Amino acid sequence: MSNPEALRQQLDSIMSQLMTTEDAANLWGLSQVRVKDLCTAGHIIATKRGNTWLIIKGQDSPKQRDRS
């Protein structure tokens, strides 16, 4: 049987590497709708689970990429 505490720690580790569209919008200075649109278009590394986009932290801001 798996150790529940070890599984919680593993989940916490995974979740610490993800952010929501709200988090990303605040971080990048974009609207949440714009972040969702970028996720849908594949311009942001993210996956959708249910109605929630989970976005990998540490990506360059889409604003920075647009300037390059």
All heavy atoms as TSV, in Angstrom:
chain	resi	resn	atom	element	x	y	z
A	1	MET	N	N	0.841	-1.195	0.000
A	1	MET	CA	C	0.000	0.000	0.000
A	1	MET	C	C	0.874	1.242	0.000
A	1	MET	O	O	1.903	1.296	0.659
A	1	MET	CB	C	-0.897	-0.021	1.238
A	1	MET	CG	C	-1.903	1.064	1.257
A	1	MET	SD	S	-3.185	0.631	2.430
A	1	MET	CE	C	-3.706	2.224	2.894
A	2	SER	N	N	0.482	2.263	-0.739
A	2	SER	CA	C	1.245	3.492	-0.860
A	2	SER	C	C	1.181	4.308	0.414
A	2	SER	O	O	0.186	4.298	1.132
A	2	SER	CB	C	0.720	4.326	-2.020
A	2	SER	OG	O	0.862	3.635	-3.229
A	3	ASN	N	N	2.233	5.045	0.648
A	3	ASN	CA	C	2.320	5.935	1.797
A	3	ASN	C	C	1.562	7.228	1.465
A	3	ASN	O	O	1.993	7.981	0.599
A	3	ASN	CB	C	3.791	6.215	2.087
A	3	ASN	CG	C	4.001	7.185	3.216
A	3	ASN	OD1	O	3.102	7.886	3.646
A	3	ASN	ND2	N	5.233	7.231	3.695
A	4	PRO	N	N	0.441	7.516	2.166
A	4	PRO	CA	C	-0.346	8.717	1.853
A	4	PRO	C	C	0.460	10.008	1.978
A	4	PRO	O	O	0.287	10.921	1.177
A	4	PRO	CB	C	-1.487	8.679	2.867
A	4	PRO	CG	C	-1.590	7.259	3.284
A	4	PRO	CD	C	-0.201	6.704	3.191
A	5	GLU	N	N	1.329	10.093	2.956
A	5	GLU	CA	C	2.130	11.311	3.144
A	5	GLU	C	C	3.096	11.499	1.973
A	5	GLU	O	O	3.264	12.611	1.482
A	5	GLU	CB	C	2.888	11.287	4.472
A	5	GLU	CG	C	3.637	12.562	4.765
A	5	GLU	CD	C	2.744	13.806	4.786
A	5	GLU	OE1	O	1.562	13.714	5.163
A	5	GLU	OE2	O	3.251	14.882	4.401
A	6	ALA	N	N	3.696	10.438	1.514
A	6	ALA	CA	C	4.595	10.524	0.361
A	6	ALA	C	C	3.833	10.943	-0.890
A	6	ALA	O	O	4.334	11.744	-1.693
A	6	ALA	CB	C	5.296	9.188	0.131
A	7	LEU	N	N	2.628	10.426	-1.046
A	7	LEU	CA	C	1.800	10.813	-2.192
A	7	LEU	C	C	1.407	12.282	-2.112
A	7	LEU	O	O	1.406	12.986	-3.131
A	7	LEU	CB	C	0.564	9.925	-2.276
A	7	LEU	CG	C	0.831	8.461	-2.631
A	7	LEU	CD1	C	-0.446	7.646	-2.525
A	7	LEU	CD2	C	1.430	8.351	-4.027
A	8	ARG	N	N	1.088	12.777	-0.909
A	8	ARG	CA	C	0.762	14.196	-0.735
A	8	ARG	C	C	1.955	15.067	-1.102
A	8	ARG	O	O	1.812	16.099	-1.752
A	8	ARG	CB	C	0.330	14.483	0.699
A	8	ARG	CG	C	-1.101	14.156	0.971
A	8	ARG	CD	C	-1.551	14.670	2.337
A	8	ARG	NE	N	-2.714	13.917	2.734
A	8	ARG	CZ	C	-2.700	12.837	3.503
A	8	ARG	NH1	N	-1.584	12.386	4.006
A	8	ARG	NH2	N	-3.814	12.203	3.800
A	9	GLN	N	N	3.138	14.651	-0.662
A	9	GLN	CA	C	4.350	15.409	-0.976
A	9	GLN	C	C	4.611	15.416	-2.475
A	9	GLN	O	O	5.010	16.441	-3.039
A	9	GLN	CB	C	5.542	14.848	-0.215
A	9	GLN	CG	C	5.494	15.124	1.266
A	9	GLN	CD	C	6.631	14.450	2.028
A	9	GLN	OE1	O	7.405	13.694	1.478
A	9	GLN	NE2	N	6.707	14.736	3.321
A	10	GLN	N	N	4.386	14.296	-3.122
A	10	GLN	CA	C	4.565	14.207	-4.571
A	10	GLN	C	C	3.583	15.144	-5.281
A	10	GLN	O	O	3.959	15.863	-6.209
A	10	GLN	CB	C	4.372	12.771	-5.033
A	10	GLN	CG	C	4.638	12.566	-6.510
A	10	GLN	CD	C	4.461	11.103	-6.917
A	10	GLN	OE1	O	4.061	10.251	-6.137
A	10	GLN	NE2	N	4.746	10.822	-8.173
A	11	LEU	N	N	2.341	15.150	-4.836
A	11	LEU	CA	C	1.332	16.022	-5.428
A	11	LEU	C	C	1.687	17.491	-5.194
A	11	LEU	O	O	1.587	18.315	-6.103
A	11	LEU	CB	C	-0.055	15.713	-4.857
A	11	LEU	CG	C	-1.203	16.542	-5.413
A	11	LEU	CD1	C	-1.324	16.378	-6.929
A	11	LEU	CD2	C	-2.497	16.156	-4.729
A	12	ASP	N	N	2.120	17.824	-3.995
A	12	ASP	CA	C	2.528	19.200	-3.694
A	12	ASP	C	C	3.676	19.636	-4.599
A	12	ASP	O	O	3.704	20.769	-5.084
A	12	ASP	CB	C	2.950	19.348	-2.234
A	12	ASP	CG	C	1.773	19.312	-1.269
A	12	ASP	OD1	O	0.614	19.456	-1.721
A	12	ASP	OD2	O	2.019	19.136	-0.055
A	13	SER	N	N	4.603	18.735	-4.849
A	13	SER	CA	C	5.734	19.034	-5.724
A	13	SER	C	C	5.266	19.318	-7.148
A	13	SER	O	O	5.713	20.273	-7.793
A	13	SER	CB	C	6.724	17.868	-5.711
A	13	SER	OG	O	7.769	18.102	-6.620
A	14	ILE	N	N	4.364	18.502	-7.633
A	14	ILE	CA	C	3.825	18.699	-8.986
A	14	ILE	C	C	3.053	20.015	-9.053
A	14	ILE	O	O	3.251	20.813	-9.979
A	14	ILE	CB	C	2.919	17.514	-9.390
A	14	ILE	CG1	C	3.751	16.251	-9.557
A	14	ILE	CG2	C	2.149	17.833	-10.661
A	14	ILE	CD1	C	2.933	14.978	-9.629
A	15	MET	N	N	2.182	20.255	-8.093
A	15	MET	CA	C	1.350	21.459	-8.108
A	15	MET	C	C	2.182	22.737	-7.976
A	15	MET	O	O	1.795	23.783	-8.494
A	15	MET	CB	C	0.292	21.397	-7.003
A	15	MET	CG	C	-0.737	20.293	-7.223
A	15	MET	SD	S	-1.595	20.389	-8.813
A	15	MET	CE	C	-2.549	21.876	-8.577
A	16	SER	N	N	3.326	22.669	-7.320
A	16	SER	CA	C	4.176	23.855	-7.176
A	16	SER	C	C	4.782	24.269	-8.518
A	16	SER	O	O	5.307	25.370	-8.643
A	16	SER	CB	C	5.279	23.607	-6.146
A	16	SER	OG	O	6.256	22.719	-6.658
A	17	GLN	N	N	4.703	23.422	-9.511
A	17	GLN	CA	C	5.242	23.710	-10.837
A	17	GLN	C	C	4.164	24.218	-11.800
A	17	GLN	O	O	4.446	24.472	-12.971
A	17	GLN	CB	C	5.877	22.446	-11.417
A	17	GLN	CG	C	7.040	21.933	-10.588
A	17	GLN	CD	C	7.518	20.588	-11.091
A	17	GLN	OE1	O	7.713	20.411	-12.284
A	17	GLN	NE2	N	7.702	19.647	-10.187
A	18	LEU	N	N	2.938	24.369	-11.310
A	18	LEU	CA	C	1.814	24.764	-12.150
A	18	LEU	C	C	1.186	26.052	-11.656
A	18	LEU	O	O	1.300	26.409	-10.489
A	18	LEU	CB	C	0.749	23.661	-12.146
A	18	LEU	CG	C	1.189	22.280	-12.606
A	18	LEU	CD1	C	0.076	21.268	-12.371
A	18	LEU	CD2	C	1.598	22.312	-14.063
A	19	MET	N	N	0.510	26.746	-12.570
A	19	MET	CA	C	-0.263	27.924	-12.197
A	19	MET	C	C	-1.561	27.940	-12.993
A	19	MET	O	O	-1.680	27.272	-14.016
A	19	MET	CB	C	0.541	29.209	-12.412
A	19	MET	CG	C	0.988	29.480	-13.821
A	19	MET	SD	S	1.978	31.000	-13.866
A	19	MET	CE	C	2.753	30.811	-15.471
A	20	THR	N	N	-2.503	28.715	-12.511
A	20	THR	CA	C	-3.792	28.867	-13.170
A	20	THR	C	C	-3.724	30.025	-14.165
A	20	THR	O	O	-2.753	30.789	-14.188
A	20	THR	CB	C	-4.889	29.164	-12.136
A	20	THR	OG1	O	-4.599	30.439	-11.520
A	20	THR	CG2	C	-4.987	28.071	-11.081
A	21	THR	N	N	-4.778	30.181	-14.947
A	21	THR	CA	C	-4.832	31.316	-15.869
A	21	THR	C	C	-4.859	32.630	-15.092
A	21	THR	O	O	-4.291	33.623	-15.544
A	21	THR	CB	C	-6.056	31.232	-16.799
A	21	THR	OG1	O	-7.239	31.113	-16.014
A	21	THR	CG2	C	-5.942	30.055	-17.750
A	22	GLU	N	N	-5.474	32.632	-13.936
A	22	GLU	CA	C	-5.503	33.840	-13.097
A	22	GLU	C	C	-4.094	34.194	-12.635
A	22	GLU	O	O	-3.678	35.358	-12.697
A	22	GLU	CB	C	-6.430	33.645	-11.899
A	22	GLU	CG	C	-6.551	34.871	-11.027
A	22	GLU	CD	C	-7.494	34.681	-9.856
A	22	GLU	OE1	O	-8.002	33.563	-9.647
A	22	GLU	OE2	O	-7.715	35.670	-9.138
A	23	ASP	N	N	-3.349	33.183	-12.163
A	23	ASP	CA	C	-1.961	33.414	-11.745
A	23	ASP	C	C	-1.128	33.944	-12.902
A	23	ASP	O	O	-0.355	34.902	-12.748
A	23	ASP	CB	C	-1.314	32.115	-11.237
A	23	ASP	CG	C	-1.975	31.535	-10.003
A	23	ASP	OD1	O	-2.551	32.299	-9.206
A	23	ASP	OD2	O	-1.913	30.301	-9.846
A	24	ALA	N	N	-1.262	33.311	-14.070
A	24	ALA	CA	C	-0.486	33.706	-15.242
A	24	ALA	C	C	-0.853	35.119	-15.685
A	24	ALA	O	O	0.028	35.917	-16.039
A	24	ALA	CB	C	-0.703	32.713	-16.377
A	25	ALA	N	N	-2.127	35.445	-15.670
A	25	ALA	CA	C	-2.574	36.784	-16.065
A	25	ALA	C	C	-1.956	37.843	-15.162
A	25	ALA	O	O	-1.444	38.867	-15.645
A	25	ALA	CB	C	-4.097	36.862	-16.015
A	26	ASN	N	N	-1.959	37.595	-13.856
A	26	ASN	CA	C	-1.348	38.539	-12.914
A	26	ASN	C	C	0.159	38.638	-13.122
A	26	ASN	O	O	0.721	39.733	-13.095
A	26	ASN	CB	C	-1.656	38.131	-11.469
A	26	ASN	CG	C	-3.107	38.319	-11.121
A	26	ASN	OD1	O	-3.788	39.196	-11.640
A	26	ASN	ND2	N	-3.617	37.476	-10.236
A	27	LEU	N	N	0.804	37.520	-13.330
A	27	LEU	CA	C	2.258	37.485	-13.508
A	27	LEU	C	C	2.684	38.198	-14.787
A	27	LEU	O	O	3.663	38.943	-14.804
A	27	LEU	CB	C	2.738	36.027	-13.524
A	27	LEU	CG	C	4.219	35.781	-13.733
A	27	LEU	CD1	C	5.031	36.322	-12.553
A	27	LEU	CD2	C	4.482	34.297	-13.911
A	28	TRP	N	N	1.960	37.963	-15.856
A	28	TRP	CA	C	2.348	38.458	-17.171
A	28	TRP	C	C	1.688	39.775	-17.561
A	28	TRP	O	O	1.980	40.329	-18.621
A	28	TRP	CB	C	2.040	37.404	-18.235
A	28	TRP	CG	C	2.864	36.160	-18.115
A	28	TRP	CD1	C	4.119	36.052	-17.593
A	28	TRP	CD2	C	2.501	34.845	-18.528
A	28	TRP	NE1	N	4.567	34.753	-17.655
A	28	TRP	CE2	C	3.586	33.984	-18.231
A	28	TRP	CE3	C	1.371	34.302	-19.125
A	28	TRP	CZ2	C	3.574	32.630	-18.513
A	28	TRP	CZ3	C	1.357	32.944	-19.400
A	28	TRP	CH2	C	2.443	32.128	-19.098
A	29	GLY	N	N	0.781	40.292	-16.741
A	29	GLY	CA	C	0.122	41.550	-17.058
A	29	GLY	C	C	-0.833	41.442	-18.234
A	29	GLY	O	O	-0.958	42.369	-19.034
A	30	LEU	N	N	-1.494	40.307	-18.343
A	30	LEU	CA	C	-2.471	40.052	-19.400
A	30	LEU	C	C	-3.822	39.799	-18.767
A	30	LEU	O	O	-3.921	39.523	-17.567
A	30	LEU	CB	C	-2.069	38.817	-20.216
A	30	LEU	CG	C	-0.722	38.847	-20.920
A	30	LEU	CD1	C	-0.371	37.467	-21.450
A	30	LEU	CD2	C	-0.744	39.867	-22.046
A	31	SER	N	N	-4.876	39.857	-19.560
A	31	SER	CA	C	-6.186	39.475	-19.041
A	31	SER	C	C	-6.266	37.950	-18.977
A	31	SER	O	O	-5.559	37.245	-19.707
A	31	SER	CB	C	-7.310	40.004	-19.940
A	31	SER	OG	O	-7.364	39.280	-21.150
A	32	GLN	N	N	-7.117	37.471	-18.121
A	32	GLN	CA	C	-7.304	36.030	-17.995
A	32	GLN	C	C	-7.863	35.449	-19.291
A	32	GLN	O	O	-7.486	34.348	-19.701
A	32	GLN	CB	C	-8.223	35.736	-16.812
A	32	GLN	CG	C	-8.182	34.305	-16.356
A	32	GLN	CD	C	-8.916	34.092	-15.049
A	32	GLN	OE1	O	-9.393	35.020	-14.415
A	32	GLN	NE2	N	-9.024	32.844	-14.643
A	33	VAL	N	N	-8.713	36.194	-19.967
A	33	VAL	CA	C	-9.270	35.744	-21.246
A	33	VAL	C	C	-8.148	35.590	-22.276
A	33	VAL	O	O	-8.117	34.608	-23.021
A	33	VAL	CB	C	-10.361	36.729	-21.745
A	33	VAL	CG1	C	-10.760	36.417	-23.173
A	33	VAL	CG2	C	-11.561	36.698	-20.821
A	34	ARG	N	N	-7.206	36.546	-22.304
A	34	ARG	CA	C	-6.089	36.467	-23.256
A	34	ARG	C	C	-5.231	35.242	-22.957
A	34	ARG	O	O	-4.800	34.536	-23.876
A	34	ARG	CB	C	-5.238	37.748	-23.187
A	34	ARG	CG	C	-4.044	37.735	-24.104
A	34	ARG	CD	C	-4.451	37.803	-25.562
A	34	ARG	NE	N	-3.274	37.839	-26.407
A	34	ARG	CZ	C	-3.118	37.106	-27.501
A	34	ARG	NH1	N	-4.075	36.311	-27.918
A	34	ARG	NH2	N	-2.018	37.180	-28.194
A	35	VAL	N	N	-4.971	34.968	-21.680
A	35	VAL	CA	C	-4.181	33.791	-21.311
A	35	VAL	C	C	-4.892	32.517	-21.772
A	35	VAL	O	O	-4.263	31.627	-22.351
A	35	VAL	CB	C	-3.902	33.748	-19.790
A	35	VAL	CG1	C	-3.247	32.432	-19.385
A	35	VAL	CG2	C	-3.021	34.924	-19.377
A	36	LYS	N	N	-6.194	32.437	-21.572
A	36	LYS	CA	C	-6.959	31.264	-22.021
A	36	LYS	C	C	-6.879	31.112	-23.531
A	36	LYS	O	O	-6.732	29.996	-24.041
A	36	LYS	CB	C	-8.416	31.370	-21.568
A	36	LYS	CG	C	-8.605	31.172	-20.087
A	36	LYS	CD	C	-10.057	31.358	-19.685
A	36	LYS	CE	C	-10.229	31.235	-18.193
A	36	LYS	NZ	N	-11.634	31.400	-17.775
A	37	ASP	N	N	-6.980	32.237	-24.245
A	37	ASP	CA	C	-6.866	32.191	-25.706
A	37	ASP	C	C	-5.489	31.678	-26.135
A	37	ASP	O	O	-5.384	30.880	-27.074
A	37	ASP	CB	C	-7.111	33.572	-26.316
A	37	ASP	CG	C	-8.569	34.015	-26.238
A	37	ASP	OD1	O	-9.443	33.160	-25.982
A	37	ASP	OD2	O	-8.810	35.226	-26.431
A	38	LEU	N	N	-4.438	32.123	-25.460
A	38	LEU	CA	C	-3.078	31.670	-25.772
A	38	LEU	C	C	-2.913	30.185	-25.468
A	38	LEU	O	O	-2.234	29.468	-26.207
A	38	LEU	CB	C	-2.049	32.502	-25.009
A	38	LEU	CG	C	-1.924	33.959	-25.461
A	38	LEU	CD1	C	-1.118	34.769	-24.436
A	38	LEU	CD2	C	-1.286	34.050	-26.830
A	39	CYS	N	N	-3.542	29.719	-24.395
A	39	CYS	CA	C	-3.511	28.291	-24.063
A	39	CYS	C	C	-4.194	27.485	-25.170
A	39	CYS	O	O	-3.654	26.484	-25.649
A	39	CYS	CB	C	-4.214	28.026	-22.737
A	39	CYS	SG	S	-3.350	28.601	-21.274
A	40	THR	N	N	-5.378	27.924	-25.567
A	40	THR	CA	C	-6.147	27.232	-26.601
A	40	THR	C	C	-5.379	27.166	-27.910
A	40	THR	O	O	-5.395	26.142	-28.599
A	40	THR	CB	C	-7.508	27.941	-26.815
A	40	THR	OG1	O	-8.226	27.925	-25.578
A	40	THR	CG2	C	-8.324	27.259	-27.887
A	41	ALA	N	N	-4.671	28.246	-28.238
A	41	ALA	CA	C	-3.924	28.315	-29.494
A	41	ALA	C	C	-2.585	27.574	-29.427
A	41	ALA	O	O	-1.905	27.441	-30.437
A	41	ALA	CB	C	-3.680	29.775	-29.864
A	42	GLY	N	N	-2.208	27.101	-28.233
A	42	GLY	CA	C	-0.954	26.365	-28.088
A	42	GLY	C	C	0.276	27.240	-27.957
A	42	GLY	O	O	1.395	26.761	-28.092
A	43	HIS	N	N	0.085	28.527	-27.642
A	43	HIS	CA	C	1.211	29.442	-27.494
A	43	HIS	C	C	1.812	29.409	-26.090
A	43	HIS	O	O	2.859	30.005	-25.856
A	43	HIS	CB	C	0.791	30.870	-27.837
A	43	HIS	CG	C	0.383	31.021	-29.272
A	43	HIS	ND1	N	1.269	30.917	-30.318
A	43	HIS	CD2	C	-0.825	31.235	-29.832
A	43	HIS	CE1	C	0.625	31.077	-31.456
A	43	HIS	NE2	N	-0.655	31.261	-31.190
A	44	ILE	N	N	1.114	28.746	-25.185
A	44	ILE	CA	C	1.568	28.572	-23.808
A	44	ILE	C	C	1.550	27.072	-23.532
A	44	ILE	O	O	0.625	26.377	-23.940
A	44	ILE	CB	C	0.628	29.304	-22.824
A	44	ILE	CG1	C	0.687	30.819	-23.053
A	44	ILE	CG2	C	0.967	28.953	-21.386
A	44	ILE	CD1	C	-0.318	31.593	-22.229
A	45	ILE	N	N	2.567	26.591	-22.832
A	45	ILE	CA	C	2.605	25.170	-22.475
A	45	ILE	C	C	1.632	24.959	-21.318
A	45	ILE	O	O	1.856	25.441	-20.204
A	45	ILE	CB	C	4.025	24.720	-22.096
A	45	ILE	CG1	C	4.967	24.934	-23.269
A	45	ILE	CG2	C	4.020	23.252	-21.666
A	45	ILE	CD1	C	6.427	24.769	-22.923
A	46	ALA	N	N	0.531	24.290	-21.634
A	46	ALA	CA	C	-0.544	24.103	-20.664
A	46	ALA	C	C	-1.377	22.896	-21.060
A	46	ALA	O	O	-1.300	22.418	-22.187
A	46	ALA	CB	C	-1.430	25.352	-20.623
A	47	THR	N	N	-2.163	22.442	-20.097
A	47	THR	CA	C	-3.121	21.366	-20.362
A	47	THR	C	C	-4.430	21.737	-19.692
A	47	THR	O	O	-4.439	22.411	-18.660
A	47	THR	CB	C	-2.596	20.007	-19.869
A	47	THR	OG1	O	-3.463	18.980	-20.320
A	47	THR	CG2	C	-2.476	19.942	-18.364
A	48	LYS	N	N	-5.507	21.308	-20.273
A	48	LYS	CA	C	-6.817	21.608	-19.707
A	48	LYS	C	C	-7.366	20.369	-19.026
A	48	LYS	O	O	-7.402	19.293	-19.599
A	48	LYS	CB	C	-7.772	22.077	-20.809
A	48	LYS	CG	C	-9.039	22.689	-20.264
A	48	LYS	CD	C	-9.812	23.390	-21.352
A	48	LYS	CE	C	-10.979	24.144	-20.734
A	48	LYS	NZ	N	-11.781	24.815	-21.754
A	49	ARG	N	N	-7.789	20.541	-17.794
A	49	ARG	CA	C	-8.420	19.479	-17.016
A	49	ARG	C	C	-9.768	20.004	-16.567
A	49	ARG	O	O	-9.837	20.954	-15.781
A	49	ARG	CB	C	-7.571	19.094	-15.794
A	49	ARG	CG	C	-6.254	18.445	-16.154
A	49	ARG	CD	C	-6.503	17.079	-16.802
A	49	ARG	NE	N	-5.280	16.425	-17.185
A	49	ARG	CZ	C	-4.892	16.240	-18.437
A	49	ARG	NH1	N	-5.600	16.700	-19.447
A	49	ARG	NH2	N	-3.779	15.606	-18.710
A	50	GLY	N	N	-10.820	19.428	-17.138
A	50	GLY	CA	C	-12.153	19.958	-16.875
A	50	GLY	C	C	-12.258	21.332	-17.493
A	50	GLY	O	O	-11.971	21.515	-18.676
A	51	ASN	N	N	-12.616	22.317	-16.690
A	51	ASN	CA	C	-12.708	23.694	-17.166
A	51	ASN	C	C	-11.487	24.522	-16.787
A	51	ASN	O	O	-11.498	25.737	-16.964
A	51	ASN	CB	C	-13.960	24.371	-16.592
A	51	ASN	CG	C	-15.222	23.786	-17.159
A	51	ASN	OD1	O	-15.259	23.401	-18.323
A	51	ASN	ND2	N	-16.264	23.713	-16.353
A	52	THR	N	N	-10.452	23.885	-16.268
A	52	THR	CA	C	-9.293	24.599	-15.743
A	52	THR	C	C	-8.055	24.348	-16.583
A	52	THR	O	O	-7.707	23.199	-16.867
A	52	THR	CB	C	-9.009	24.149	-14.290
A	52	THR	OG1	O	-10.178	24.368	-13.505
A	52	THR	CG2	C	-7.847	24.893	-13.685
A	53	TRP	N	N	-7.393	25.422	-16.980
A	53	TRP	CA	C	-6.095	25.309	-17.632
A	53	TRP	C	C	-5.023	25.253	-16.556
A	53	TRP	O	O	-5.025	26.056	-15.620
A	53	TRP	CB	C	-5.841	26.532	-18.522
A	53	TRP	CG	C	-6.547	26.481	-19.824
A	53	TRP	CD1	C	-7.688	27.136	-20.163
A	53	TRP	CD2	C	-6.155	25.729	-20.983
A	53	TRP	NE1	N	-8.036	26.828	-21.459
A	53	TRP	CE2	C	-7.106	25.976	-21.984
A	53	TRP	CE3	C	-5.093	24.879	-21.269
A	53	TRP	CZ2	C	-7.032	25.400	-23.254
A	53	TRP	CZ3	C	-5.021	24.311	-22.521
A	53	TRP	CH2	C	-5.974	24.565	-23.502
A	54	LEU	N	N	-4.104	24.306	-16.676
A	54	LEU	CA	C	-2.941	24.192	-15.797
A	54	LEU	C	C	-1.721	24.547	-16.635
A	54	LEU	O	O	-1.434	23.892	-17.638
A	54	LEU	CB	C	-2.830	22.781	-15.233
A	54	LEU	CG	C	-4.022	22.328	-14.389
A	54	LEU	CD1	C	-3.879	20.856	-14.026
A	54	LEU	CD2	C	-4.148	23.187	-13.142
A	55	ILE	N	N	-1.019	25.590	-16.219
A	55	ILE	CA	C	0.065	26.171	-17.000
A	55	ILE	C	C	1.385	25.921	-16.283
A	55	ILE	O	O	1.494	26.131	-15.072
A	55	ILE	CB	C	-0.169	27.687	-17.166
A	55	ILE	CG1	C	-1.521	27.927	-17.843
A	55	ILE	CG2	C	0.966	28.334	-17.933
A	55	ILE	CD1	C	-2.011	29.357	-17.753
A	56	ILE	N	N	2.387	25.487	-17.046
A	56	ILE	CA	C	3.712	25.261	-16.481
A	56	ILE	C	C	4.337	26.597	-16.090
A	56	ILE	O	O	4.375	27.535	-16.901
A	56	ILE	CB	C	4.634	24.544	-17.509
A	56	ILE	CG1	C	4.091	23.169	-17.851
A	56	ILE	CG2	C	6.069	24.467	-17.011
A	56	ILE	CD1	C	4.207	22.153	-16.742
A	57	LYS	N	N	4.821	26.702	-14.854
A	57	LYS	CA	C	5.525	27.901	-14.399
A	57	LYS	C	C	6.891	27.986	-15.070
A	57	LYS	O	O	7.423	26.983	-15.538
A	57	LYS	CB	C	5.724	27.856	-12.877
A	57	LYS	CG	C	4.462	28.068	-12.089
A	57	LYS	CD	C	4.772	28.061	-10.611
A	57	LYS	CE	C	3.528	28.305	-9.788
A	57	LYS	NZ	N	3.813	28.256	-8.341
A	58	GLY	N	N	7.456	29.174	-15.090
A	58	GLY	CA	C	8.808	29.360	-15.590
A	58	GLY	C	C	8.887	29.663	-17.073
A	58	GLY	O	O	9.985	29.844	-17.603
A	59	GLN	N	N	7.758	29.729	-17.741
A	59	GLN	CA	C	7.748	30.077	-19.160
A	59	GLN	C	C	7.973	31.577	-19.313
A	59	GLN	O	O	7.601	32.364	-18.446
A	59	GLN	CB	C	6.399	29.742	-19.799
A	59	GLN	CG	C	6.040	28.291	-19.754
A	59	GLN	CD	C	4.695	28.033	-20.404
A	59	GLN	OE1	O	4.513	28.306	-21.584
A	59	GLN	NE2	N	3.758	27.508	-19.621
A	60	ASP	N	N	8.548	31.958	-20.448
A	60	ASP	CA	C	8.640	33.378	-20.759
A	60	ASP	C	C	7.242	33.932	-20.937
A	60	ASP	O	O	6.341	33.237	-21.412
A	60	ASP	CB	C	9.422	33.605	-22.053
A	60	ASP	CG	C	10.902	33.310	-21.907
A	60	ASP	OD1	O	11.410	33.321	-20.766
A	60	ASP	OD2	O	11.545	33.063	-22.936
A	61	SER	N	N	7.085	35.185	-20.575
A	61	SER	CA	C	5.823	35.861	-20.805
A	61	SER	C	C	5.540	35.909	-22.299
A	61	SER	O	O	6.450	36.159	-23.094
A	61	SER	CB	C	5.900	37.289	-20.263
A	61	SER	OG	O	4.851	38.079	-20.753
A	62	PRO	N	N	4.313	35.673	-22.693
A	62	PRO	CA	C	3.981	35.795	-24.112
A	62	PRO	C	C	4.293	37.189	-24.649
A	62	PRO	O	O	4.617	37.345	-25.817
A	62	PRO	CB	C	2.474	35.515	-24.157
A	62	PRO	CG	C	2.207	34.720	-22.937
A	62	PRO	CD	C	3.176	35.211	-21.900
A	63	LYS	N	N	4.238	38.204	-23.793
A	63	LYS	CA	C	4.588	39.564	-24.204
A	63	LYS	C	C	6.054	39.622	-24.633
A	63	LYS	O	O	6.397	40.266	-25.612
A	63	LYS	CB	C	4.367	40.551	-23.060
A	63	LYS	CG	C	2.942	40.893	-22.783
A	63	LYS	CD	C	2.911	41.875	-21.638
A	63	LYS	CE	C	1.599	42.557	-21.474
A	63	LYS	NZ	N	1.629	43.537	-20.372
A	64	GLN	N	N	6.937	38.953	-23.880
A	64	GLN	CA	C	8.361	38.931	-24.221
A	64	GLN	C	C	8.594	38.194	-25.519
A	64	GLN	O	O	9.410	38.602	-26.329
A	64	GLN	CB	C	9.169	38.279	-23.097
A	64	GLN	CG	C	9.240	39.095	-21.838
A	64	GLN	CD	C	9.946	38.362	-20.729
A	64	GLN	OE1	O	9.812	37.149	-20.583
A	64	GLN	NE2	N	10.684	39.100	-19.917
A	65	ARG	N	N	7.892	37.097	-25.725
A	65	ARG	CA	C	8.067	36.321	-26.956
A	65	ARG	C	C	7.603	37.109	-28.172
A	65	ARG	O	O	8.181	37.005	-29.233
A	65	ARG	CB	C	7.304	34.998	-26.859
A	65	ARG	CG	C	8.036	33.979	-26.016
A	65	ARG	CD	C	7.321	32.662	-26.040
A	65	ARG	NE	N	6.630	32.583	-24.764
A	65	ARG	CZ	C	5.503	31.950	-24.549
A	65	ARG	NH1	N	4.885	31.340	-25.507
A	65	ARG	NH2	N	4.965	31.923	-23.362
A	66	ASP	N	N	6.536	37.912	-28.006
A	66	ASP	CA	C	6.017	38.701	-29.106
A	66	ASP	C	C	7.021	39.755	-29.563
A	66	ASP	O	O	7.064	40.135	-30.718
A	66	ASP	CB	C	4.689	39.369	-28.748
A	66	ASP	CG	C	3.549	38.367	-28.625
A	66	ASP	OD1	O	3.717	37.221	-29.083
A	66	ASP	OD2	O	2.512	38.732	-28.044
A	67	ARG	N	N	7.850	40.245	-28.633
A	67	ARG	CA	C	8.831	41.277	-28.955
A	67	ARG	C	C	10.057	40.713	-29.637
A	67	ARG	O	O	10.794	41.436	-30.279
A	67	ARG	CB	C	9.270	41.995	-27.672
A	67	ARG	CG	C	8.191	42.853	-27.091
A	67	ARG	CD	C	8.719	43.610	-25.903
A	67	ARG	NE	N	7.592	44.015	-25.079
A	67	ARG	CZ	C	7.581	44.028	-23.766
A	67	ARG	NH1	N	8.652	43.667	-23.104
A	67	ARG	NH2	N	6.530	44.399	-23.108
A	68	SER	N	N	10.291	39.416	-29.468
A	68	SER	CA	C	11.501	38.794	-30.030
A	68	SER	C	C	11.420	38.675	-31.531
A	68	SER	O	O	10.425	38.603	-32.142
A	68	SER	CB	C	11.704	37.410	-29.445
A	68	SER	OG	O	11.863	37.501	-28.059
